[in-house]
Amino acid sequence: MKTPHVSHQRPEDENLGVGANMAYGLQHVLTMYGGIVAVPLIIGQAAGLSPADIGLLIAASLFAGGLATLLQTLGLPFFGCQLPLVQGVSFSGVATMVAIVSSGGGGGV
């Protein structure tokens, strides 16, 4: 008896078509952009920075997040998972950073 041929295609290699790929790509960009921009906005405003300095923080966050995303997505030998991940700014330190800047830096005498 002959066994049927079974394709072992990974789910991440499935082609969903142009429309679905465009929709998921837009969702990916909006999620990435919102997550990367929100943290510098919160920290910059709490620190009393000028709009130009906050813009610089946002640009630096976008650059670092884009670079880290490319390194993870493309991968290097022994580095990166080669999946479309978003590497961005973490919200875990926001409360601590806001507390530090609102107390004057914490280094006062």
Backbone as CSV, one residue per row, in Angstrom:
resi,resn,N_x,N_y,N_z,CA_x,CA_y,CA_z,C_x,C_y,C_z
1,MET,0.836,-1.174,0.000,0.000,0.000,0.000,0.883,1.240,0.000
2,LYS,0.529,2.185,-0.805,1.311,3.396,-0.971,0.786,4.470,-0.016
3,THR,1.708,5.157,0.677,1.292,6.230,1.583,1.136,7.520,0.797
4,PRO,0.123,8.312,1.138,-0.050,9.576,0.413,1.066,10.552,0.732
5,HIS,1.389,11.386,-0.261,2.436,12.391,-0.095,1.881,13.551,0.743
6,VAL,2.556,13.838,1.861,2.118,14.905,2.757,3.140,16.035,2.698
7,SER,2.661,17.232,2.432,3.541,18.397,2.392,3.761,18.901,3.811
8,HIS,4.984,19.163,4.152,5.322,19.648,5.488,5.724,21.118,5.406
9,GLN,4.798,21.960,4.992,5.062,23.392,4.899,4.857,24.014,6.276
10,ARG,5.824,24.825,6.683,5.704,25.513,7.962,4.653,26.615,7.842
11,PRO,3.891,26.888,8.913,2.865,27.938,8.831,3.438,29.312,8.503
12,GLU,4.639,29.619,8.960,5.228,30.927,8.682,5.690,31.074,7.237
13,ASP,5.747,29.975,6.477,6.123,30.030,5.067,4.903,30.099,4.146
14,GLU,3.699,30.089,4.713,2.485,30.128,3.912,2.326,31.498,3.254
15,ASN,1.925,31.528,1.998,1.671,32.773,1.283,0.182,33.067,1.335
16,LEU,-0.176,34.188,1.971,-1.577,34.521,2.171,-2.167,35.377,1.060
17,GLY,-1.358,35.805,0.130,-1.842,36.671,-0.937,-1.498,38.122,-0.656
18,VAL,-1.631,38.955,-1.654,-1.222,40.350,-1.560,-2.064,41.119,-0.548
19,GLY,-3.379,40.963,-0.596,-4.266,41.720,0.293,-4.011,41.430,1.756
20,ALA,-3.950,40.167,2.120,-3.707,39.792,3.517,-2.305,40.205,3.962
21,ASN,-1.319,40.040,3.092,0.041,40.454,3.452,0.132,41.958,3.665
22,MET,-0.574,42.737,2.844,-0.576,44.194,3.024,-1.261,44.571,4.339
23,ALA,-2.371,43.932,4.644,-3.094,44.228,5.889,-2.249,43.864,7.109
24,TYR,-1.631,42.685,7.094,-0.787,42.284,8.216,0.464,43.142,8.302
25,GLY,1.000,43.561,7.174,2.161,44.449,7.182,1.831,45.797,7.786
26,LEU,0.669,46.357,7.437,0.235,47.631,8.016,0.014,47.492,9.517
27,GLN,-0.610,46.398,9.938,-0.809,46.150,11.363,0.536,46.054,12.084
28,HIS,1.487,45.393,11.478,2.823,45.231,12.053,3.500,46.595,12.230
29,VAL,3.439,47.443,11.201,4.072,48.760,11.260,3.406,49.651,12.308
30,LEU,2.076,49.654,12.346,1.371,50.484,13.320,1.652,50.039,14.752
31,THR,1.705,48.748,14.980,2.032,48.239,16.309,3.454,48.610,16.686
32,MET,4.373,48.422,15.774,5.767,48.748,16.037,5.931,50.243,16.301
33,TYR,5.316,51.060,15.460,5.482,52.503,15.572,4.900,53.011,16.891
34,GLY,3.709,52.542,17.245,3.098,52.972,18.503,3.912,52.580,19.716
35,GLY,4.432,51.368,19.719,5.222,50.901,20.847,6.564,51.599,20.966
36,ILE,7.162,51.958,19.843,8.474,52.594,19.879,8.374,54.089,20.185
37,VAL,7.292,54.731,19.769,7.160,56.180,19.938,6.611,56.555,21.322
38,ALA,5.787,55.712,21.903,5.118,56.067,23.163,6.100,56.278,24.310
39,VAL,7.085,55.430,24.454,8.011,55.522,25.588,8.828,56.816,25.565
40,PRO,9.462,57.206,24.447,10.189,58.478,24.465,9.278,59.682,24.690
41,LEU,8.034,59.606,24.221,7.095,60.698,24.484,6.817,60.843,25.980
42,ILE,6.576,59.729,26.642,6.290,59.758,28.084,7.499,60.246,28.859
43,ILE,8.667,59.685,28.585,9.878,60.035,29.328,10.294,61.469,29.026
44,GLY,10.230,61.867,27.759,10.630,63.224,27.385,9.757,64.278,28.020
45,GLN,8.450,64.056,28.054,7.554,65.020,28.680,7.740,65.042,30.188
46,ALA,7.963,63.895,30.806,8.187,63.852,32.251,9.487,64.561,32.628
47,ALA,10.484,64.491,31.741,11.773,65.131,32.017,11.759,66.609,31.683
48,GLY,10.684,67.085,31.055,10.599,68.496,30.695,11.461,68.877,29.513
49,LEU,11.691,67.950,28.607,12.517,68.217,27.430,11.746,69.059,26.422
50,SER,12.480,69.743,25.584,11.863,70.539,24.516,11.323,69.600,23.444
51,PRO,10.390,70.081,22.625,9.878,69.239,21.535,10.981,68.738,20.594
52,ALA,12.009,69.539,20.367,13.111,69.100,19.506,13.872,67.934,20.143
53,ASP,14.092,68.004,21.458,14.787,66.914,22.147,13.935,65.650,22.196
54,ILE,12.625,65.812,22.367,11.735,64.651,22.346,11.746,64.028,20.950
55,GLY,11.769,64.861,19.928,11.869,64.356,18.559,13.155,63.571,18.343
56,LEU,14.239,64.025,18.940,15.509,63.307,18.846,15.434,61.955,19.557
57,LEU,14.777,61.926,20.725,14.579,60.651,21.431,13.758,59.677,20.585
58,ILE,12.711,60.195,19.956,11.865,59.342,19.109,12.654,58.824,17.912
59,ALA,13.440,59.696,17.276,14.254,59.271,16.130,15.272,58.211,16.536
60,ALA,15.897,58.398,17.703,16.872,57.409,18.177,16.191,56.077,18.476
61,SER,14.989,56.123,19.059,14.248,54.890,19.345,13.837,54.178,18.068
62,LEU,13.371,54.932,17.075,12.992,54.329,15.792,14.203,53.713,15.096
63,PHE,15.344,54.402,15.133,16.552,53.868,14.505,17.009,52.586,15.189
64,ALA,17.087,52.613,16.524,17.548,51.431,17.259,16.565,50.270,17.101
65,GLY,15.264,50.562,17.134,14.272,49.511,16.945,14.319,48.922,15.545
66,GLY,14.510,49.772,14.537,14.622,49.282,13.164,15.856,48.430,12.954
67,LEU,16.971,48.870,13.513,18.208,48.097,13.395,18.084,46.741,14.090
68,ALA,17.535,46.738,15.294,17.367,45.471,16.021,16.376,44.552,15.308
69,THR,15.316,45.128,14.733,14.343,44.325,13.991,14.986,43.690,12.769
70,LEU,15.790,44.464,12.046,16.486,43.899,10.878,17.460,42.800,11.282
71,LEU,18.193,43.007,12.365,19.132,41.975,12.817,18.404,40.695,13.224
72,GLN,17.251,40.823,13.885,16.485,39.638,14.264,15.861,38.971,13.038
73,THR,15.318,39.772,12.123,14.612,39.210,10.982,15.557,38.561,9.979
74,LEU,16.641,39.243,9.642,17.588,38.701,8.670,18.488,37.656,9.300
75,GLY,18.897,37.918,10.522,19.736,36.974,11.246,21.178,36.985,10.786
76,LEU,22.035,36.715,11.685,23.457,36.509,11.450,23.799,35.133,12.004
77,PRO,24.968,34.595,11.684,25.320,33.302,12.275,25.279,33.370,13.811
78,PHE,24.492,32.511,14.403,24.309,32.392,15.854,23.642,33.619,16.469
79,PHE,22.941,34.414,15.671,22.249,35.591,16.184,20.995,35.838,15.366
80,GLY,19.900,36.042,16.012,18.652,36.344,15.331,17.857,35.085,15.031
81,CYS,16.558,35.199,15.145,15.692,34.036,14.951,15.165,33.924,13.521
82,GLN,15.413,34.906,12.691,14.983,34.945,11.297,13.469,34.840,11.164
83,LEU,12.756,35.530,12.057,11.307,35.660,12.001,10.964,37.141,12.036
84,PRO,9.820,37.531,11.484,9.467,38.960,11.468,9.031,39.466,12.842
85,LEU,9.977,39.746,13.680,9.718,40.251,15.028,9.843,41.762,15.052
86,VAL,9.292,42.369,16.066,9.487,43.792,16.312,10.341,43.924,17.554
87,GLN,11.464,44.569,17.427,12.309,44.869,18.571,12.132,46.342,18.865
88,GLY,11.597,46.660,19.997,11.313,48.051,20.302,11.706,48.414,21.715
89,VAL,11.124,49.489,22.176,11.400,50.025,23.490,10.475,49.334,24.485
90,SER,11.008,49.001,25.645,10.212,48.328,26.659,9.538,49.333,27.579
91,PHE,8.318,49.027,27.964,7.580,49.867,28.898,7.935,49.530,30.355
92,SER,8.728,48.507,30.584,8.977,48.055,31.950,9.743,49.074,32.789
93,GLY,10.550,49.897,32.178,11.325,50.863,32.950,10.734,52.259,32.998
94,VAL,9.547,52.452,32.395,8.970,53.791,32.303,8.691,54.373,33.687
95,ALA,8.073,53.623,34.569,7.740,54.134,35.898,9.001,54.515,36.670
96,THR,10.031,53.710,36.567,11.289,54.009,37.257,11.934,55.261,36.688
97,MET,11.970,55.383,35.361,12.588,56.560,34.747,11.805,57.830,35.054
98,VAL,10.483,57.749,35.044,9.672,58.921,35.379,9.895,59.311,36.835
99,ALA,10.000,58.340,37.735,10.268,58.644,39.144,11.631,59.310,39.315
100,ILE,12.619,58.862,38.564,13.953,59.455,38.665,13.954,60.890,38.162
101,VAL,13.366,61.137,36.986,13.399,62.496,36.452,12.509,63.448,37.238
102,SER,11.434,62.951,37.817,10.549,63.837,38.598,11.127,64.152,39.970
103,SER,12.068,63.354,40.457,12.701,63.635,41.739,13.975,64.452,41.584
104,GLY,14.250,64.897,40.386,15.435,65.710,40.158,16.666,64.908,39.842
105,GLY,16.526,63.667,39.510,17.663,62.856,39.130,18.131,61.913,40.205
106,GLY,17.688,62.114,41.424,18.039,61.189,42.500,19.469,61.323,42.988
107,GLY,20.263,62.214,42.435,21.644,62.335,42.853,21.895,63.545,43.730
108,GLY,20.815,64.164,44.208,20.960,65.382,45.029,21.509,65.077,46.402
109,VAL,22.057,66.110,47.028,22.639,65.956,48.361,21.619,66.287,49.415
